[in-house]
Amino acid sequence: MNLENKTAIVTGGSTGIGAAIALKLAELGANIAIVDWKEEANAIISEIEKFGRKAVFIRADVSKFNDAQTAVENIVKEFGKVDILVNNAGINKDGVIWKMTEEQWDNVVDVNLKGFFNYIRAVSPIFREQQSGKIVNITSINGMRGKFGQANYSAAKAGIIGLTKTVAKELGKYNVNVNAVAPGLIETEMMKNADESVRAQAMDDITLGRIGQPEDIANAVAFLCSELAKHITGDVLKVDGGQYI
């Protein structure tokens, strides 16, 4: 896979899965713009630069429509173009439906679904004009099957799947590939701090008998961003070790 001279935007690229994606795309040759609100992005920027790639950090709230427009405009000014969008930014605010607050619902949907729309909306005119582009949206197997205590998260992640398929239809004639990756349980900092009973229950569901790593998601994203996947669009690729079959 070769992404030389490509410019990629990775939202939520400071830590965890997003950071692994940013580093993998840089390893394959892409210049990277990380959009996040966390200062940890500076550490990832330094790692990207070790690959000899150009990288910038744009501090922004992905749920803000106008901020997305401005961020993409600034990225194009900085790099001269944009070729790849990876929508990854997301949050959790769990609770059973009879206790979930309006704020919990709104915050998760605003970041996890509206945030994806905001950046797709911002890059779509660019991709149409240049007749090329790759969009990869990070959803979840919980958007496919539901998850107890995650009505807001699962609804947003299911919405991403519908968004992915619709945008794939709309942008296909402009040679733009739009796909989604659905992780299962991944070894992020949040999971490392989880109760052992949570881990054990999840392990019972994973056919391959191991928890996934951020790099497993990054490899799938890199494939979908490459020309090896030029005839794939509107698809949802599960990367879950057989957790949801």
Beta strands, then each sheet from edge to edge (+ up, - down):
strand 1: 7-11
strand 2: 31-36
strand 3: 55-59
strand 4: 84-87
strand 5: 133-138
strand 6: 176-183
strand 7: 236-239
sheet 1: 3+ 2+ 1+ 4+ 5+ 6+ 7+
end
